[in-house]
Amino acid sequence: MKTAPLVGLLVLVMTLACAAPPDSRSQVQPHRATVSGGELHLDGQPWWPTGLNAYQLATDWSINRGCGAMVDLDEYFGSLPDGAVTRFNVFQQLAVNKFTGELDFAPIDAVFAAAELHEQMVIPVLVGQDGACEDEQYKDRDWYLGGWEQPTAMPLSYRDWVTTAVERWSGSPVIAAWEPIGEPETAVCGTADCHWLYRTCPADSAEVLREWTDEVGQLIRQRDPGRLITAGLLGGDQCGLVADGYRLIAESPYVDVLQYHDYDNAGFLPLRLAQTDKPLVVTELGIAAGSCLSLEDRAVLIGERIDDYEAMGAAGAMLWAFVPDPRPTECTFDIGPEDPVRALPRMARNQAY
């Protein structure tokens, strides 16, 4: 009388044994970029990344308003050395269909797909401080105190955009770190255009920026556990960073990697390095060339500057900025597809070692 249950159990065991294994894509994969002992690692090995800012990668004029010229994504990512990192805009406006006003993720999806195809690392920047390529509105103190959670002319508030973007792309293996905002400042505007000459900086500006950093960082961490988060700080004497402000932001549990943007001959870099034990990457190195300096001479200067960063203790360097349509007759930061700086041995020394 016990035979039937036993046979049934055997059938169940055999069925489970012969079933297809679970889809590996549904499994949580370890993140490639990590921090250990105050150093960046890639795939478990020490990593001193170099790379490019290519803010306009998600421009697709057939869908969105764009931000700069369109880029051949396969050609761009295929031209990078192993272990490079690209910082690019993942602004909500680039996910809005300009014809319907509705969300359309195809242009940003295409960037992630191309990066994954070529196994290249990226830093997605979720919004910019100055409003460029979105609403052109500078984000003032009130925005950090609560405006970021309010409805906008776009489909989503910034808070909802963060949750939407991170949930959508958190499964991508090519994300080195999420960047909540590029070059934050918590100033009070004195004019409609928030001209820097008329901004004021209240005494608690660093605390306001730190509280915002923690809140947004928590949103990201809940939706993409273990992924690095980088604070996109300019690193100078901007509102919220003066005195110990930079250190306060660096101490956030939701900041894994610090930034410095070098347009001042690294004037504040030694101080910023001294204010944190976390990795600090110079994510923007801008040296103008074209009509004001030959591309070859700029390449030499950039190579020397990168050597200086490494000697000072920085954790990597990225150049501002790749464009598919450089303007050689003007004095710009443009770095085109054939720019000699891209052939520097230092720019190919990205891979884990």
Beta strands, then each sheet from edge to edge (+ up, - down):
strand 1: 33-36
strand 2: 39-42
strand 3: 45-46
strand 4: 50-53
strand 5: 85-89
strand 6: 121-125
strand 7: 258-262
strand 8: 280-285
strand 9: 289-290
strand 10: 317-319
strand 11: 331-332
sheet 1: 1+ 2- 3+
sheet 2: 6+ 5+ 4+ 10+ 8+ 7+
sheet 3: 9+ 11-
end
